């Protein structure tokens, strides 16, 4: 190992130590050393800081999908340096789709604060089949699903006319699965949402309203939908970003086999290769993906590379967990099993250029829990990005 390689290794170790210890990157000096103040640099050294090739340049931005496009939330985002967002969804015109006028008003509201309205959520959400306005698509019921698909086709056109590039959606029947909240007294009495399969099975909840749906039926419903909406998305230059089913679960859990279960990476590969289309890809939730892994820290990186090399990452949800398949807790960015520094470098290396969003922030009893958690996550991600750009990798 030559001297330059040794320096890079030491920098990676220092960054990882800071990340896992929750100290932030501000304790790093300009030379990559731990110190309270940056060492002095010569004019030539100073001139070269941040002078990297396009290969190493970070193209992605910190984003947010919560809070909507009202004045209070937009001011909150701008205050913490978040200038890209998912605006939720425009008003719905019954039987038609989205209201274009309302969508344009959302865009205008964002622009007043220098915020780019990059994405919306289609009414195929993580709320579960019983709570969405288009349930028949994933229930596979015709002709009801055809009418729902027509509305989603209209929504794609509204997004395009508004300049919204990405539409998030879910292809699930189950709601997000969690069994309890776990209290962490070492982090100011914070609660972590938890999934434990054994506890879930003990409830013996039985089948959902969908009955039994095997993996082939699941993919029939997915492809029936995408066969009809992808051509519209391609025509209007809109990306359809499918969220990772949360969590990956055993085959046939409560009668349902999720599209990415039981092997989450193989599920991602199967879904990715359904179509060769610039509009077909993922809202790659790294928390949900990690929930299907045995060793999230190491196993997440090849997934990012595989999907990123195919240019199918359209959005990133960046949340951390402790644990893995069938038993995990959703925790803060700095105290989970994944190393966000490694993840952000992996996203840089595949040329990912859209939003990186905090997601599923732990909660506590302070009334400002939501805002505190997001402000912390925004700052954490932005600090890591700055450290990477300054060469501490």
N, C-alpha and C positions, 0 to 999 in steps of 0.2 A: 504494500500500500504506500503510494507516494504521499508527499506532504499535503498536497491539495485535497486528496481523498480523506486523509486524517482530519483535516480541518472541517470538511463537510460532515463527516461522521460525528465529530464533536458538536457541531452546530445542531444536527438533528437530535442528538441526545439532550442537549440543553433545552431546545424548544419543546421536546416531548415531556421533559421533567416539569417545565413551567406549565404546560397545558394540563397535565394530569394533576399537578399540585394546586391548580387554581390561582396561580400567582399572576397570570396575564403575561403579556410579552413586553410590557413597558420596562421590566427590569433588565432587558437585554440592551447592551450598548451597541454602538455601530459596528464594533468588531466581532459581535457574536458572543462577547463575554458577559458574564453576570456581573452587574455593577449598578450602583445607584445613579451614576451619571455617565454619559457617553464619552469614550476617549476622544481626545482631539485628533482631527484628521488634517493631513496636508491638503492644500488646494486641489492637487491632482486626485487624491483619494476621494475627496468630497465630490468632485466632478463626476466620478465614476459610479457613485451610489445610485442604484435604481436604473443603471444603464444595461438593460438586458435585451436579449434577442426576443423576437416575437414568439419563439417557441416557449419561453418561460413566462410570458406576460399573462396575467390574470385577466380574463375576459368576462367573467361572471360578475353579478351584482348582488348585494344583499336585498332581499325582497320580503314581502309580507302578504299574507292572504286573509288577515283578520281585521275586523273593525269597520270595514266599509269605506265609502268615499265622502262621509260627512266631514264638516270642518274640524271637529275635535280630533278625529283619528288622523286626518291628513296633517294637521299641525303636529301631532305626536310623532308621526313617521318622519316628517321633515326635521323635527327637533333632534332626532337621533340619527340623522344622515341616511335615511332609507328613502330612496327616490325611485323605486320600482315596486309595483304591487299587483296583486290579484284583487279586483274590485268586487268579488262575489258574483253578483248577477244583476242585470237590469230588471225593471218591472216586467211582469208577465201579462201579455194580452191573452185572455182566456181563449183557448182554441186556436191560437195563432202562433204564439212564441214570444220573443222578447220585443220590448218597446224600443225602437231605434232612437226616438227622441230622448228617452230617459238615459239610454246608453251614452249618447253624445253629451248629455249634461254631466254624467259621471266623469267622462274624459276631460271636459272643460274644468270641472272642479279640481281634478288632480293637477292639471297644468298650472293652475294658479299658485301651486306650491312647488312647481318644478318636478312633479312626480309623474312618471310614465305609467299609464294604465296598460299593463302588458298581458293580463290574463283575466278570464272569468271561469266560473264553475258551471258546468252543465247540470241539469237536474237529474243526474245519476250520481248521487252522493254517498258518503259513508254512513248516512243515517239509517241505512237498512231498507229493505224492500217495502216495508209497511209504511214508511214515512216519506218516500219520494213521490213526486208528481208524475213520474213516468215508470211505474212499477212493471208494466207488462213487457217491457223490453227484456229484462232479465228473468221474468217469469215465463217468457216464451209464448205468450198468448197472442194469437192472431184472430181477427184483424186489429185488435186494440193496439198492439205494438207498432203497427204500420202508421197509425195516426200520430203516435208519440214520436216516432222517427221523423215524420214530416215536420213536426214542430222543432225538433233538434236541427234539422236541415235549415230551417228558417233562422234559428239562433246562430248558426255558423255564419250566415250572410250578415247578420247584424253585427257580430263581432268584427268581421272583416271591414265593414263600412265604418266602424268606430276606430279602426287601427289596432284592434286587439289581436295579438298574434297567436295566443295559446288558449285552449279550452281544456280544463281539467275535468276528468270524469272517473267514475268507478264502475267496474263490472262485477258487482257482488250481489249476494242475496242476504247473507248475514250482516247485521250491524257490526261495527267495531267491537271486538270481543275483549272484555275485561272482567275480572272477578272481584276486585276490591281496590282500596287505596291503602298503601303502605306508608306508615309514618316514619320519617327520618328526623329524630330529635337532634342529630348533629348538625343539621342544616336549618336551624330555626323553626323546628316543627313543620317541616314541609311534607306534603303528601305526594306519593308517586303512584300513578295508575299502574295496576298490576294485572297480569294474566297468569293463571296457574291452571293447567289443564285438569289435574286431579281434582281440584276444588270445583271446577266447572262440571266435570262428569258426575260428581257427587250430587249436584242439583237435579240431575236426571230430568232435564227440561223437555225432552222429546223433540219431535220434528217441528220445523217452522211452517208457515203457511204455504211454502213452496213444495213441501213434501220431500221426496228423494230426488236429488239431481246429481248425476255422476259427472265425471270430467268431460266425457264426450258431449253430453247435453249442454254443459256449461259453455263449451267452445262453439257448439252450434248456435247458441243464442248470441254469443259475442260476435261471431262472423256474420250472422244475419244482420246485426246492427251495423257493423263496420262496412260490410259490402255496400250498404246504402248511404252511409254518411261520409266515408272516406273520399269518394269522387267529388262531393261538394266541398269538402275541406281542401282538397287539392286545387279545385277551381278557384277558390277564394283565398288560397295561400294561408290557411290556418292550420295549426298543429293540434292534434288530438292527443292529450297526455293522460294515459291511464294510470291511476294510482295503484300501488302494490296493495293487494288485499291484506287487511290488517286484523289479526295476524295470520300468517300462514298456519294452517291447522291440519290435524290428521284427516286422512281420507274418510269422507262420510260423517264428519262431525255434525250431529243433529240433522243428518240426512244429506248434507251439502258437502261436495268436494270443491274447494276453491280452485280457481284457475291456476294458482301458483303453489299448490300443495300436492304432496308433502315436501318436495324438494324445490325451494324457492328459486334457485338459480336455473334449474331446468325449466321451471314454469316461465320465468322471464324469457329464456331463450325461445321457448315454443311460441309465446305471444309475440315476441319481436319479429319472428320469421314468418308470421302469418301473411304479411304484405311487404312488398318492396315499394315503400311510399314515403316521401318526405313529410307527410302529415301523420304518420303512424309511429307513435313512440310512448314515452313514459313520463308521468309525474313520479320520478324515482324517489320514493320515500325511503330514506336510508334507515330510519328507525324501523319501519315495517319490514324491510328486507332483513335487517339484523335479527328481527324476531324469529326468523326461520332458519337461523344459522347456529352452529355449535360453538364457533369461535368468531364472533362478529368482527373483532379488530382485524384479523388476517383475511377472513373470507370475504369481507365487503370490498376490498380493493380490486380483486380480479373481476368482480361484477361491474364495478364502475368502469373499468378499462374495456370490458367486452361491450357493454351498452354504449359507452362513450365513443369507442372506435367506429361504431355503426351510426353515429350521429342520431341516436334515438333517445337521448336525455333532453327533455323539453322543460323540465322543472325539477328542482331538488328540494325535498323536505329534509332538513337537517335536525334530527333529534337523536338523543343518546339513550341507551338502555344498559341495565345491568342484567346479565343472564343471557338467555337465548331461546331456542325452540321450546315452546310449551311452558316456559317459566321465566318471566322477565318483569322488570319494573322500568317505567319511563322516568329518567332522571335528568339532572342538569347537564349542560354541555360538557362540563369539566369533570364530572364524577362517574361517568359511564365507562363501558368497556371499549368503546371505539375512540380513536385518537383523531379529533377533528383536524389537527394539523396535517396528518397523513391524508385524510380525505380531501381536504381543500387542495393539496398539492396534486392528488390524483385527478381531480376535476380540472385543474389547470393543465395538466399534461395531456388530457384528451381534447383540449380546446373547447371545453364547455363554456357557453357564452350567455346563458340566461340567468334566472334568479336562483339564489340559495336562500331558503326561508327557514326561520325557526318554526318549530312545530311541536304541539303537545307539551307546552311548558309545565313543569310541576306547579302545584298550587298550595296556598297556605291561607290562613284566616285573615290576613290583612286585607281590607277592602281594595287596596291597590295591587293585589297579587298579580293580576293579568298584566298590568302595565309594567310593574317591576320586573317580572319574568322576561317579558319581551325586550325591554330596554337592556337587561343584562345579556340576553342572547345576541341582540344586535351588536352590542359592543364587543362581545367575545369573538364573534365571527369577524368583525371588521379588524380587530386587533391582530388576529391570526393572519388575515389577508395582508395586512401591512408588514408583518414579520416575514412572510413568504416573499413579498415583493422586495424587501430590503436584503434578501439573500440569506436569511437564517434558516437554511434548509440543508 
